[in-house]
Amino acid sequence: MNWLGRYTKFTAIVLLALTTKIAMAKQVEIEDVLGRKVTIDAPAKRVLLGFYIEDYFAIGGEKSFDRLAGISSGWFMKSRPAIWDMYVASKPQLAQIPNVGNVQDQTFSMEKVLASKPDVVVLADWQYKALGSELARLEQAKIPMVVIDYNAQTLERHLASTRILGQVTGENERANKIAHAYEHVIHTITERITAANLPKPRIYIELGDKGPAEYSYTYGKNMWGAMAELAGGNNVAAPFVESWGTIHPEQLLASKPEVILIAGYESVVSPTAMQVGQDITVANVQQRLQGFIQRAGWSDLPAVKNQRVYAVYHGATRSIMDAALIQYVAKTLYPDLFQDLDPQATYLKFYEQYLPIRPHGTFMLGVKDNL
């Protein structure tokens, strides 16, 4: 081959490489959950993730672990340490990713965010609102921000957030598959309840992090409150709690809930707090549930009299994985309507399909379930 032929071949190879690179990363306009239109290069090679860690992993797939420029991981590591340890054991590179602090305890560092040199910053809606004027520094650095929201626990925002993460990671097909599966779960529940046309059972859901001696957060229009609504329940806290907060014990007793759910994590401070999740035994969960049942006045509640008191895993909320929890709430409210559902199997199957770890423990349990 003469020099002209070699030059032509070399030029063709260079053009092919450039074309491939351009095809792999292209500018995409994303409309986030706040209606903001943001242009990014997708798939983003360096993502700063504010929240929703498992959703990002599940939707982004294998490449997502290597594309994290930084992460606000403190909440996850504190409340779900066993699960985080499993992720690090499976993907050791996670241990090297810079932690930029937490908005909740005001340790979130914009200096660390900027130092991580992200291509895009993905924030939860509540983080975006809490950070406020601090975000101007990202705008000045021309770093795009995308806002998603699983905290609202609405079908619309769950689906939108999932597809937005699909755009950020370049995994649109995978995101659509996950979104469609979630939508199917919700529609199955709501359509069955609508067809049955039964009275809505009264339900009370509390985060049991303080133990039986002190009432902790219950939920109004979002999180567990919105999930109770999706599952066809009459949330007794809704008239008294806007988003989350405590309900007066006398008000709860007067509301006479027919179903009670106590939510918990693996990591708890109080020895009587509700403990649920990875490596937590059924016997432990049952013992702690019994403590809540012994609260003053609870013996007269319909939920306690009829043994309709349940423990649920708080770590699976605010996520596309809460499909399993909504199934469980629906099953506690309408046991005859949803005998065919196996919420714990739904939860574990999601990990098998989309994530590298395999949790085991107690994630949802009724007070009368067998030990």
Residue frames as qw, qx, qy, qz and C-alpha x, y, z in Angstrom:
[[0.000, 0.890, 0.456, 0.000, 0.00, 0.00, 0.00],
 [0.421, 0.432, -0.030, 0.797, 1.48, 3.42, -1.00],
 [0.165, -0.109, -0.447, 0.872, 1.58, 6.50, 1.26],
 [0.373, -0.124, -0.183, -0.901, -1.68, 7.85, -0.18],
 [0.665, -0.259, -0.640, -0.285, -3.50, 4.61, 0.61],
 [0.498, -0.221, -0.652, 0.528, -2.11, 4.55, 4.16],
 [0.016, 0.004, 0.196, -0.980, -3.07, 8.21, 4.68],
 [0.518, -0.201, -0.390, -0.734, -6.59, 7.55, 3.41],
 [0.666, -0.278, -0.692, 0.017, -6.96, 4.54, 5.73],
 [0.348, -0.144, -0.522, 0.766, -5.62, 6.52, 8.72],
 [0.212, -0.089, -0.020, -0.973, -8.03, 9.37, 7.99],
 [0.619, -0.261, -0.553, -0.494, -10.95, 6.96, 7.82],
 [0.589, -0.258, -0.689, 0.334, -10.02, 5.44, 11.19],
 [0.149, -0.080, -0.342, 0.924, -9.78, 8.87, 12.82],
 [0.392, -0.145, -0.229, -0.879, -13.12, 9.94, 11.39],
 [0.654, -0.280, -0.671, -0.208, -14.74, 6.70, 12.56],
 [0.462, -0.220, -0.620, 0.595, -13.37, 7.21, 16.10],
 [0.048, 0.026, 0.156, -0.986, -14.60, 10.80, 16.20],
 [0.521, -0.195, -0.443, -0.703, -18.00, 9.81, 14.84],
 [0.625, -0.278, -0.726, 0.074, -18.30, 7.03, 17.42],
 [0.291, -0.167, -0.504, 0.796, -17.37, 9.38, 20.27],
 [0.254, -0.051, -0.064, -0.964, -19.93, 11.94, 19.12],
 [0.610, -0.226, -0.591, -0.477, -22.58, 9.24, 18.82],
 [0.542, -0.236, -0.733, 0.336, -21.84, 7.94, 22.32],
 [0.204, -0.503, -0.424, 0.725, -22.19, 11.35, 24.00],
 [0.098, 0.491, 0.468, 0.728, -24.75, 13.78, 22.65],
 [0.116, -0.052, 0.306, -0.943, -26.50, 16.83, 23.98],
 [0.253, -0.471, -0.830, -0.160, -29.88, 16.05, 25.45],
 [0.242, -0.369, 0.126, -0.889, -32.49, 18.48, 26.77],
 [0.321, -0.297, -0.871, 0.222, -34.07, 17.20, 29.97],
 [0.372, -0.558, -0.081, -0.738, -37.20, 18.61, 31.54],
 [0.212, 0.068, -0.847, 0.483, -36.92, 17.89, 35.25],
 [0.202, -0.533, -0.817, 0.095, -39.78, 17.50, 37.76],
 [0.087, -0.621, -0.296, 0.720, -39.87, 21.26, 38.37],
 [0.512, 0.793, 0.330, -0.014, -40.36, 21.95, 34.66],
 [0.151, -0.813, 0.387, 0.407, -36.81, 23.28, 34.32],
 [0.866, 0.497, 0.005, 0.055, -35.25, 22.56, 30.92],
 [0.424, -0.728, 0.492, 0.216, -31.62, 21.54, 31.25],
 [0.781, 0.556, -0.280, -0.050, -29.17, 20.55, 28.50],
 [0.582, -0.589, 0.555, 0.076, -26.50, 17.96, 29.33],
 [0.415, 0.461, -0.746, -0.242, -24.11, 15.67, 27.51],
 [0.806, -0.166, 0.429, -0.373, -25.60, 12.21, 27.85],
 [0.731, -0.559, -0.384, 0.082, -24.71, 9.76, 29.08],
 [0.173, -0.917, 0.271, -0.238, -23.12, 11.94, 31.74],
 [0.732, 0.288, -0.535, 0.308, -19.61, 10.72, 32.52],
 [0.295, 0.047, -0.607, 0.737, -19.34, 12.41, 35.93],
 [0.429, -0.622, -0.466, -0.459, -22.52, 12.53, 38.03],
 [0.011, 0.182, -0.606, 0.774, -22.82, 14.25, 41.41],
 [0.467, -0.411, -0.720, -0.307, -25.70, 12.46, 43.13],
 [0.222, -0.430, 0.332, -0.810, -27.58, 14.15, 45.94],
 [0.601, -0.076, 0.585, -0.539, -30.10, 11.44, 46.87],
 [0.877, 0.300, 0.095, -0.364, -31.89, 8.32, 45.55],
 [0.162, -0.592, 0.765, 0.198, -28.77, 6.20, 45.43],
 [0.502, 0.045, 0.863, 0.035, -30.37, 2.84, 44.65],
 [0.577, 0.703, 0.340, -0.237, -32.61, 4.30, 41.95],
 [0.219, 0.832, -0.427, -0.277, -29.57, 5.74, 40.21],
 [0.268, -0.377, 0.878, 0.125, -27.78, 2.37, 40.42],
 [0.575, 0.293, 0.753, -0.128, -30.81, 0.39, 39.25],
 [0.534, 0.791, 0.203, -0.221, -31.60, 2.64, 36.31],
 [0.166, 0.850, -0.452, -0.211, -28.01, 3.41, 35.29],
 [0.980, 0.160, -0.116, 0.016, -26.86, -0.21, 35.43],
 [0.874, -0.159, -0.033, 0.459, -23.25, -1.39, 35.58],
 [0.474, 0.453, 0.014, 0.755, -21.70, 1.78, 34.18],
 [0.281, -0.858, -0.160, -0.398, -23.39, 3.98, 36.78],
 [0.772, -0.579, -0.069, 0.254, -21.00, 2.91, 39.55],
 [0.663, -0.049, 0.157, 0.731, -17.97, 4.21, 37.64],
 [0.190, 0.591, 0.310, 0.721, -19.63, 7.46, 36.62],
 [0.426, -0.848, -0.310, 0.047, -20.15, 8.89, 40.12],
 [0.375, 0.596, -0.243, 0.668, -18.01, 11.99, 40.61],
 [0.024, -0.199, 0.589, -0.783, -19.36, 12.55, 44.11],
 [0.477, -0.427, -0.724, -0.258, -22.22, 11.56, 46.35],
 [0.356, -0.450, 0.355, -0.738, -24.18, 12.76, 49.35],
 [0.655, -0.021, -0.748, -0.106, -24.12, 9.38, 51.04],
 [0.010, -0.269, 0.675, -0.687, -24.22, 10.19, 54.73],
 [0.679, -0.079, 0.207, -0.700, -27.94, 9.59, 55.20],
 [0.875, 0.171, -0.383, -0.242, -27.77, 6.25, 53.38],
 [0.524, 0.303, -0.706, 0.367, -24.68, 5.08, 55.25],
 [0.176, -0.254, 0.582, -0.752, -26.12, 6.11, 58.63],
 [0.704, -0.001, 0.250, -0.665, -29.61, 4.64, 58.28],
 [0.960, 0.216, 0.021, -0.176, -28.79, 1.61, 56.11],
 [0.153, -0.746, 0.636, 0.122, -25.18, 0.70, 56.88],
 [0.660, -0.081, 0.744, 0.059, -25.56, -3.02, 56.16],
 [0.674, 0.651, 0.348, 0.010, -26.96, -2.34, 52.69],
 [0.212, 0.930, -0.289, -0.078, -24.23, 0.21, 51.94],
 [0.416, -0.549, 0.717, 0.103, -21.56, -2.26, 53.04],
 [0.743, 0.242, 0.621, 0.058, -23.02, -4.81, 50.61],
 [0.528, 0.846, 0.077, -0.008, -22.75, -2.31, 47.75],
 [0.038, -0.861, 0.503, 0.060, -19.15, -1.48, 48.60],
 [0.620, -0.265, 0.734, 0.079, -18.27, -5.18, 48.82],
 [0.710, 0.480, 0.508, 0.085, -19.78, -5.68, 45.37],
 [0.467, 0.777, 0.102, 0.409, -18.42, -2.46, 43.86],
 [0.656, -0.412, -0.196, 0.601, -15.24, -1.47, 45.79],
 [0.317, 0.340, 0.164, 0.870, -14.86, 1.72, 43.75],
 [0.309, -0.792, -0.381, -0.363, -17.74, 3.19, 45.77],
 [0.662, -0.596, -0.216, 0.400, -15.45, 3.49, 48.80],
 [0.501, -0.093, 0.143, 0.848, -13.29, 5.98, 46.88],
 [0.082, 0.671, 0.453, 0.581, -16.08, 8.32, 45.78],
 [0.117, 0.146, -0.341, 0.921, -15.98, 11.71, 47.54],
 [0.200, -0.661, -0.715, 0.107, -18.80, 12.31, 50.03],
 [0.148, 0.457, 0.094, 0.872, -19.95, 15.93, 49.72],
 [0.064, 0.052, 0.572, -0.816, -21.95, 15.99, 52.97],
 [0.036, -0.512, -0.856, -0.065, -25.66, 16.15, 53.74],
 [0.138, -0.496, -0.208, -0.832, -28.26, 18.85, 53.32],
 [0.620, -0.591, -0.493, -0.155, -30.20, 17.48, 56.34],
 [0.664, -0.603, -0.203, 0.394, -27.48, 18.27, 58.88],
 [0.128, 0.988, -0.064, -0.058, -26.06, 21.28, 57.01],
 [0.585, -0.496, 0.501, 0.401, -22.76, 19.57, 56.17],
 [0.709, 0.566, 0.363, 0.213, -23.35, 19.73, 52.40],
 [0.367, -0.604, 0.248, 0.663, -20.23, 21.35, 50.93],
 [0.593, 0.787, 0.099, -0.140, -20.49, 23.26, 47.66],
 [0.014, -0.783, 0.597, 0.177, -16.67, 23.40, 47.63],
 [0.480, -0.180, 0.856, 0.068, -16.56, 19.60, 47.56],
 [0.658, 0.571, 0.470, -0.141, -19.21, 19.51, 44.85],
 [0.386, 0.887, -0.191, -0.168, -17.22, 21.89, 42.64],
 [0.205, -0.645, 0.726, 0.118, -13.97, 20.05, 43.38],
 [0.669, 0.062, 0.740, -0.016, -15.48, 16.80, 42.11],
 [0.106, 0.369, -0.524, -0.760, -15.85, 18.42, 38.65],
 [0.497, 0.329, 0.789, -0.148, -19.23, 16.90, 37.78],
 [0.055, 0.160, 0.626, 0.761, -20.82, 17.02, 34.35],
 [0.447, -0.488, -0.389, -0.640, -24.23, 17.19, 36.02],
 [0.080, -0.107, 0.727, -0.674, -25.60, 17.49, 39.56],
 [0.474, -0.365, -0.685, -0.415, -28.73, 15.45, 40.33],
 [0.082, -0.133, 0.573, -0.805, -30.66, 16.72, 43.35],
 [0.081, -0.521, -0.844, 0.097, -33.85, 15.74, 45.13],
 [0.063, -0.753, -0.362, -0.546, -36.58, 18.37, 45.00],
 [0.549, -0.813, -0.188, 0.049, -36.27, 19.00, 48.75],
 [0.680, -0.288, 0.098, 0.667, -32.47, 19.41, 48.43],
 [0.320, 0.445, 0.337, 0.766, -32.85, 21.90, 45.59],
 [0.258, -0.830, -0.294, -0.397, -35.26, 23.98, 47.67],
 [0.683, -0.679, -0.107, 0.247, -33.18, 23.78, 50.85],
 [0.663, -0.090, 0.150, 0.728, -29.91, 24.79, 49.16],
 [0.108, 0.923, 0.292, -0.226, -31.53, 27.87, 47.63],
 [0.209, 0.953, -0.192, -0.109, -29.05, 30.64, 46.81],
 [0.549, -0.512, 0.614, 0.245, -26.08, 28.27, 47.22],
 [0.746, 0.322, 0.554, 0.181, -26.95, 26.78, 43.85],
 [0.328, 0.933, -0.054, -0.139, -25.94, 30.00, 42.09],
 [0.298, -0.675, 0.627, 0.250, -22.35, 28.78, 42.41],
 [0.621, 0.119, 0.746, 0.210, -23.16, 25.81, 40.19],
 [0.479, 0.810, 0.337, -0.006, -24.77, 28.09, 37.65],
 [0.003, 0.927, -0.310, -0.211, -21.72, 30.36, 37.67],
 [0.383, -0.435, 0.776, 0.250, -19.53, 27.30, 37.06],
 [0.587, 0.334, -0.426, -0.603, -21.87, 26.29, 34.20],
 [0.014, 0.062, -0.994, 0.087, -22.61, 22.93, 35.82],
 [0.520, -0.249, -0.432, -0.694, -26.14, 21.80, 34.95],
 [0.261, -0.066, 0.781, -0.564, -28.53, 20.71, 37.72],
 [0.488, -0.182, -0.682, -0.513, -31.36, 18.22, 37.30],
 [0.378, -0.194, 0.560, -0.711, -34.10, 17.87, 39.93],
 [0.505, -0.143, -0.799, -0.294, -35.97, 14.61, 40.57],
 [0.408, -0.295, 0.420, -0.755, -38.45, 13.64, 43.27],
 [0.508, -0.150, -0.840, -0.117, -39.41, 10.27, 44.72],
 [0.054, -0.075, -0.666, 0.740, -40.32, 11.80, 48.11],
 [0.465, 0.023, -0.033, -0.884, -43.69, 13.00, 46.85],
 [0.296, 0.056, 0.945, -0.129, -44.64, 9.34, 46.39],
 [0.613, 0.514, 0.178, -0.573, -46.90, 10.16, 43.44],
 [0.804, 0.268, 0.492, 0.200, -47.14, 8.01, 40.35],
 [0.452, 0.883, 0.056, 0.114, -46.46, 11.01, 38.10],
 [0.072, -0.894, 0.439, -0.053, -43.23, 12.06, 39.81],
 [0.731, -0.301, 0.605, 0.096, -41.99, 8.50, 40.26],
 [0.773, 0.453, 0.393, 0.206, -42.32, 7.85, 36.53],
 [0.308, 0.936, -0.084, 0.146, -40.84, 11.22, 35.55],
 [0.364, -0.789, 0.495, 0.009, -37.87, 10.83, 37.91],
 [0.805, -0.080, 0.565, 0.162, -37.14, 7.34, 36.61],
 [0.679, 0.626, 0.283, 0.258, -37.12, 8.50, 33.01],
 [0.047, 0.969, -0.225, 0.090, -34.99, 11.54, 33.87],
 [0.562, -0.570, 0.589, 0.110, -32.38, 9.24, 35.44],
 [0.806, 0.278, 0.484, 0.199, -32.60, 7.18, 32.26],
 [0.446, 0.873, 0.038, 0.194, -31.72, 10.27, 30.21],
 [0.248, -0.881, 0.402, -0.026, -28.86, 11.26, 32.52],
 [0.607, -0.390, 0.683, 0.114, -27.31, 7.79, 32.38],
 [0.325, 0.410, -0.645, -0.557, -28.14, 7.09, 28.74],
 [0.035, 0.062, 0.997, -0.044, -30.27, 4.10, 29.80],
 [0.462, 0.046, -0.038, -0.885, -33.63, 5.19, 28.43],
 [0.667, -0.032, -0.646, -0.369, -34.81, 1.70, 27.52],
 [0.429, -0.101, -0.796, 0.414, -33.94, 0.33, 30.95],
 [0.103, 0.082, 0.389, -0.912, -35.64, 3.31, 32.64],
 [0.567, 0.004, -0.274, -0.777, -38.79, 2.85, 30.57],
 [0.616, -0.080, -0.780, -0.079, -38.93, -0.84, 31.48],
 [0.262, -0.152, -0.700, 0.646, -38.68, -0.02, 35.20],
 [0.264, 0.082, 0.135, -0.952, -41.25, 2.78, 34.88],
 [0.609, -0.044, -0.512, -0.604, -43.73, 0.56, 33.05],
 [0.526, -0.145, -0.820, 0.175, -43.41, -2.18, 35.66],
 [0.075, -0.156, -0.541, 0.823, -44.05, 0.32, 38.45],
 [0.411, 0.054, -0.128, -0.901, -47.03, 1.79, 36.64],
 [0.599, -0.100, -0.721, -0.332, -48.48, -1.70, 36.19],
 [0.348, -0.189, -0.785, 0.477, -48.23, -2.39, 39.94],
 [0.109, 0.186, 0.328, -0.920, -49.99, 0.86, 40.84],
 [0.505, 0.049, -0.347, -0.788, -52.73, 0.47, 38.23],
 [0.510, -0.131, -0.847, -0.074, -53.39, -3.12, 39.30],
 [0.203, -0.260, -0.696, 0.637, -53.93, -1.95, 42.88],
 [0.205, 0.229, 0.150, -0.940, -56.01, 1.13, 42.12],
 [0.493, 0.021, -0.548, -0.675, -58.21, -0.57, 39.53],
 [0.447, -0.203, -0.869, 0.060, -58.95, -3.51, 41.81],
 [0.099, -0.298, -0.581, 0.751, -59.86, -1.21, 44.70],
 [0.311, 0.166, -0.126, -0.927, -62.05, 0.96, 42.48],
 [0.511, -0.065, -0.720, -0.464, -63.89, -2.09, 41.16],
 [0.362, -0.250, -0.843, 0.309, -64.49, -3.45, 44.69],
 [0.228, -0.590, -0.165, -0.757, -65.96, -0.11, 45.83],
 [0.639, -0.438, -0.577, 0.258, -65.38, -0.83, 49.51],
 [0.290, -0.954, -0.024, -0.073, -65.19, 1.71, 52.37],
 [0.472, 0.626, -0.455, 0.422, -61.65, 3.01, 52.86],
 [0.768, -0.439, -0.383, 0.266, -60.10, 1.50, 56.00],
 [0.183, -0.959, 0.165, -0.141, -58.61, 3.98, 58.46],
 [0.880, 0.112, -0.187, 0.423, -54.80, 3.69, 58.58],
 [0.275, -0.939, 0.208, 0.017, -52.05, 5.20, 60.72],
 [0.859, 0.277, -0.157, 0.402, -48.34, 5.01, 59.78],
 [0.341, -0.921, 0.190, -0.001, -45.53, 6.12, 62.10],
 [0.570, 0.536, -0.533, 0.322, -41.76, 6.11, 61.88],
 [0.811, -0.554, -0.182, -0.049, -40.88, 4.10, 64.97],
 [0.583, 0.476, -0.387, 0.533, -37.38, 5.53, 65.47],
 [0.158, -0.556, 0.417, -0.701, -38.09, 6.81, 69.00],
 [0.183, -0.062, -0.943, 0.272, -39.65, 3.64, 70.36],
 [0.269, -0.597, -0.730, -0.195, -43.06, 3.24, 72.00],
 [0.339, -0.532, -0.454, 0.629, -42.44, 5.81, 74.74],
 [0.030, 0.578, -0.027, -0.815, -42.59, 8.78, 72.35],
 [0.638, 0.641, 0.423, -0.048, -44.71, 9.35, 69.27],
 [0.373, -0.317, 0.435, 0.756, -42.52, 10.09, 66.24],
 [0.228, 0.303, -0.351, -0.856, -43.23, 11.31, 62.72],
 [0.534, 0.436, 0.723, -0.042, -46.38, 10.39, 60.91],
 [0.218, -0.066, 0.524, 0.820, -47.20, 11.59, 57.41],
 [0.398, 0.549, 0.317, -0.663, -49.78, 13.76, 55.71],
 [0.662, 0.653, 0.024, -0.366, -49.74, 14.34, 51.97],
 [0.500, 0.649, -0.566, -0.085, -46.38, 12.80, 51.04],
 [0.070, 0.385, -0.903, 0.177, -44.24, 9.72, 51.65],
 [0.020, 0.152, 0.974, -0.167, -46.21, 7.15, 53.70],
 [0.350, 0.462, 0.413, -0.702, -49.28, 9.38, 53.58],
 [0.482, 0.483, -0.374, -0.628, -49.28, 9.42, 49.78],
 [0.209, 0.180, -0.951, -0.139, -48.59, 5.68, 49.72],
 [0.215, 0.270, 0.822, -0.454, -51.57, 5.03, 51.99],
 [0.468, 0.526, 0.101, -0.703, -53.72, 7.06, 49.63],
 [0.388, 0.411, -0.686, -0.459, -52.45, 5.14, 46.57],
 [0.160, 0.028, -0.985, 0.062, -53.23, 1.88, 48.36],
 [0.424, -0.459, -0.590, -0.511, -56.81, 2.92, 49.06],
 [0.449, -0.372, -0.650, 0.487, -56.48, 3.91, 52.71],
 [0.185, -0.894, -0.204, -0.353, -58.03, 6.70, 54.75],
 [0.543, 0.194, -0.428, 0.696, -54.95, 8.25, 56.37],
 [0.408, -0.782, -0.464, 0.084, -56.09, 9.40, 59.84],
 [0.488, -0.450, -0.043, 0.747, -53.12, 11.79, 60.13],
 [0.347, 0.411, 0.437, 0.721, -53.93, 13.72, 56.96],
 [0.134, -0.873, -0.347, -0.315, -56.25, 16.31, 58.61],
 [0.541, -0.831, -0.006, 0.129, -53.64, 17.12, 61.26],
 [0.566, -0.462, 0.425, 0.535, -50.24, 16.77, 59.58],
 [0.458, 0.772, -0.138, -0.418, -49.37, 18.63, 56.37],
 [0.569, 0.569, -0.591, -0.060, -46.21, 16.78, 55.31],
 [0.728, -0.102, -0.636, 0.236, -44.69, 15.03, 58.32],
 [0.155, -0.495, 0.408, -0.751, -44.85, 15.59, 62.04],
 [0.072, -0.076, -0.927, 0.361, -46.32, 14.11, 65.21],
 [0.463, -0.477, -0.463, -0.586, -49.96, 13.55, 65.98],
 [0.355, -0.427, 0.508, -0.659, -51.27, 14.05, 69.52],
 [0.048, 0.029, -0.994, 0.098, -51.84, 10.64, 71.16],
 [0.349, 0.373, 0.630, -0.585, -55.40, 11.58, 72.14],
 [0.504, 0.516, -0.198, -0.663, -56.17, 12.53, 68.55],
 [0.294, 0.276, -0.879, -0.255, -54.86, 9.20, 67.33],
 [0.114, 0.148, 0.925, -0.329, -56.98, 7.29, 69.85],
 [0.435, 0.484, 0.342, -0.678, -60.04, 9.27, 68.76],
 [0.425, 0.485, -0.491, -0.586, -59.31, 8.42, 65.10],
 [0.808, -0.048, 0.536, -0.240, -59.56, 4.67, 65.80],
 [0.337, 0.541, -0.655, -0.407, -57.29, 3.37, 63.02],
 [0.953, 0.044, 0.126, -0.270, -58.17, -0.06, 61.68],
 [0.893, 0.246, -0.079, 0.368, -54.65, -0.68, 60.38],
 [0.287, -0.915, 0.253, 0.131, -51.35, 0.50, 61.92],
 [0.845, 0.363, -0.136, 0.367, -47.92, 0.38, 60.29],
 [0.448, -0.837, 0.215, 0.229, -44.72, 1.11, 62.22],
 [0.717, 0.648, -0.170, 0.192, -41.76, 1.88, 59.94],
 [0.601, -0.717, 0.294, 0.194, -38.10, 1.34, 60.79],
 [0.470, 0.725, -0.503, -0.002, -34.51, 0.96, 59.63],
 [0.853, 0.012, -0.441, 0.280, -31.72, -1.47, 60.45],
 [0.421, 0.155, -0.391, 0.804, -29.76, 1.19, 62.31],
 [0.399, -0.781, -0.326, -0.353, -31.55, 2.48, 65.41],
 [0.108, 0.508, -0.511, 0.685, -30.45, 4.31, 68.55],
 [0.606, -0.327, 0.351, -0.635, -33.24, 3.43, 70.95],
 [0.079, -0.172, 0.981, -0.036, -33.24, -0.22, 72.12],
 [0.399, 0.403, 0.751, -0.339, -37.03, -0.25, 71.71],
 [0.329, 0.524, -0.241, -0.748, -37.20, 1.50, 68.32],
 [0.879, 0.358, 0.243, -0.201, -38.73, -0.30, 65.38],
 [0.187, -0.570, 0.704, 0.381, -35.90, -2.22, 63.73],
 [0.823, 0.419, 0.355, -0.143, -36.53, -3.66, 60.27],
 [0.432, 0.810, -0.335, -0.215, -34.37, -4.56, 57.30],
 [0.671, 0.471, -0.565, 0.092, -31.13, -6.26, 56.32],
 [0.431, 0.193, -0.786, 0.399, -30.03, -9.02, 58.75],
 [0.384, -0.221, 0.430, -0.787, -32.90, -8.23, 61.16],
 [0.076, -0.091, -0.993, 0.000, -34.66, -11.37, 62.43],
 [0.418, -0.483, -0.561, -0.526, -38.38, -11.99, 62.55],
 [0.576, -0.502, -0.571, 0.299, -38.18, -12.52, 66.32],
 [0.312, -0.193, -0.160, 0.917, -36.57, -9.11, 66.80],
 [0.174, -0.237, -0.354, -0.888, -39.22, -7.38, 64.70],
 [0.526, -0.504, -0.637, -0.251, -42.03, -9.14, 66.56],
 [0.513, -0.408, -0.487, 0.577, -40.59, -8.19, 69.94],
 [0.146, -0.120, -0.022, 0.982, -40.40, -4.52, 69.00],
 [0.311, -0.352, -0.525, -0.710, -43.89, -4.52, 67.50],
 [0.528, -0.520, -0.665, 0.092, -45.23, -5.84, 70.78],
 [0.339, -0.279, -0.309, 0.844, -43.71, -2.83, 72.51],
 [0.130, -0.087, -0.233, -0.960, -45.74, -0.43, 70.35],
 [0.467, -0.409, -0.684, -0.383, -48.93, -2.39, 70.94],
 [0.497, -0.447, -0.610, 0.425, -48.49, -1.82, 74.69],
 [0.094, 0.234, -0.040, 0.967, -48.80, 1.96, 74.34],
 [0.154, 0.306, 0.620, -0.706, -51.38, 3.57, 76.61],
 [0.515, 0.457, 0.194, -0.699, -54.86, 3.30, 75.12],
 [0.308, 0.382, -0.698, -0.522, -53.83, 1.19, 72.15],
 [0.147, 0.066, 0.982, -0.100, -55.53, -1.95, 73.42],
 [0.399, 0.552, 0.545, -0.489, -58.86, -0.32, 72.54],
 [0.265, 0.545, -0.395, -0.691, -57.89, 0.48, 68.94],
 [0.894, 0.302, 0.114, -0.310, -59.52, -1.64, 66.23],
 [0.571, 0.625, -0.532, 0.020, -56.11, -2.29, 64.63],
 [0.050, -0.442, 0.819, -0.362, -54.76, -3.78, 67.85],
 [0.702, -0.007, 0.503, -0.504, -57.90, -5.70, 68.74],
 [0.884, 0.408, 0.093, -0.208, -57.91, -7.33, 65.30],
 [0.710, -0.353, 0.443, 0.418, -54.12, -7.83, 65.18],
 [0.598, 0.696, 0.249, 0.309, -53.70, -5.60, 62.14],
 [0.230, -0.919, 0.262, 0.185, -50.42, -4.02, 63.22],
 [0.888, 0.358, 0.076, 0.277, -47.42, -4.30, 60.91],
 [0.422, -0.666, 0.299, 0.537, -43.72, -3.45, 60.65],
 [0.692, 0.681, 0.182, 0.153, -42.42, -2.02, 57.37],
 [0.690, -0.136, 0.133, 0.698, -39.00, -1.07, 56.03],
 [0.067, 0.914, 0.112, -0.385, -38.55, 2.69, 55.83],
 [0.335, -0.491, 0.545, 0.591, -35.44, 2.23, 53.69],
 [0.338, 0.252, 0.789, 0.448, -37.54, 1.16, 50.70],
 [0.183, 0.857, 0.426, -0.224, -39.56, 4.39, 50.60],
 [0.082, 0.872, -0.199, -0.439, -38.77, 7.40, 48.41],
 [0.198, -0.373, 0.813, 0.402, -37.77, 5.02, 45.63],
 [0.617, 0.201, -0.484, -0.588, -39.10, 3.26, 42.55],
 [0.344, 0.065, -0.929, 0.119, -38.67, 0.14, 44.69],
 [0.295, 0.018, 0.576, -0.762, -41.56, 1.19, 46.92],
 [0.619, 0.013, -0.508, -0.599, -43.88, -0.71, 44.57],
 [0.512, -0.088, -0.841, 0.153, -43.44, -3.63, 46.97],
 [0.060, -0.146, -0.601, 0.783, -44.38, -1.49, 49.96],
 [0.462, 0.083, -0.064, -0.881, -47.48, -0.12, 48.26],
 [0.631, -0.048, -0.715, -0.295, -48.48, -3.71, 47.53],
 [0.372, -0.123, -0.799, 0.457, -47.97, -4.50, 51.20],
 [0.179, 0.116, 0.337, -0.917, -50.00, -1.50, 52.39],
 [0.588, 0.033, -0.365, -0.721, -52.80, -2.48, 50.00],
 [0.596, -0.062, -0.799, -0.041, -52.69, -6.04, 51.30],
 [0.170, -0.134, -0.701, 0.679, -52.93, -4.90, 54.94],
 [0.337, 0.147, 0.131, -0.921, -55.91, -2.72, 54.06],
 [0.790, 0.228, -0.089, -0.563, -57.72, -5.19, 51.78],
 [0.354, -0.377, 0.855, 0.034, -56.44, -8.69, 52.59],
 [0.681, 0.321, 0.645, -0.130, -59.19, -10.44, 50.64],
 [0.536, 0.814, 0.004, -0.222, -58.59, -8.35, 47.51],
 [0.323, 0.792, -0.519, 0.014, -54.85, -8.94, 47.37],
 [0.872, -0.320, 0.368, -0.049, -54.29, -12.52, 48.49],
 [0.884, 0.392, 0.099, 0.235, -52.31, -13.14, 45.28],
 [0.245, 0.879, -0.281, 0.296, -49.68, -10.47, 45.99],
 [0.855, -0.301, -0.145, 0.397, -46.29, -11.32, 47.49],
 [0.056, 0.992, -0.076, 0.080, -44.76, -7.92, 48.31],
 [0.529, -0.668, 0.474, 0.220, -41.52, -9.24, 49.78],
 [0.733, 0.158, 0.551, 0.366, -40.95, -11.30, 46.62],
 [0.379, 0.875, 0.215, 0.211, -41.59, -8.16, 44.55],
 [0.236, -0.936, 0.255, 0.060, -38.98, -6.30, 46.58],
 [0.624, -0.433, 0.586, 0.281, -36.29, -8.97, 46.32],
 [0.709, 0.440, 0.484, 0.265, -36.98, -9.60, 42.63],
 [0.240, 0.970, -0.012, 0.032, -36.17, -5.98, 41.83],
 [0.360, -0.750, 0.528, 0.172, -32.68, -6.50, 43.24],
 [0.721, -0.004, 0.651, 0.236, -32.27, -9.67, 41.20],
 [0.576, 0.694, 0.389, 0.189, -33.25, -7.86, 38.01],
 [0.280, 0.901, 0.044, 0.328, -31.46, -4.55, 38.40],
 [0.243, -0.869, 0.366, -0.229, -28.93, -4.44, 41.25],
 [0.549, 0.438, -0.696, 0.147, -25.73, -6.30, 42.19],
 [0.102, -0.262, 0.782, -0.556, -26.61, -7.13, 45.82],
 [0.550, -0.290, -0.723, -0.302, -29.03, -9.67, 47.32],
 [0.298, -0.432, 0.420, -0.740, -30.61, -8.43, 50.57],
 [0.586, -0.271, -0.762, -0.055, -31.91, -10.84, 53.18],
 [0.040, 0.008, -0.570, 0.821, -33.71, -10.07, 56.42],
 [0.043, 0.620, 0.762, -0.181, -37.14, -8.88, 57.51],
 [0.117, 0.085, 0.241, 0.960, -38.61, -6.05, 55.46],
 [0.512, -0.225, -0.123, -0.820, -42.35, -6.32, 56.18],
 [0.314, -0.091, -0.923, 0.202, -44.11, -8.34, 58.88],
 [0.517, -0.532, -0.242, -0.625, -47.46, -8.51, 60.65],
 [0.326, -0.489, 0.597, -0.546, -47.87, -8.93, 64.38],
 [0.842, -0.070, 0.403, -0.351, -49.70, -12.22, 63.92],
 [0.703, 0.520, -0.473, -0.107, -47.31, -13.63, 61.30],
 [0.957, -0.266, -0.072, 0.089, -45.66, -16.86, 62.42],
 [0.304, -0.814, 0.473, 0.142, -42.21, -16.74, 63.97]]
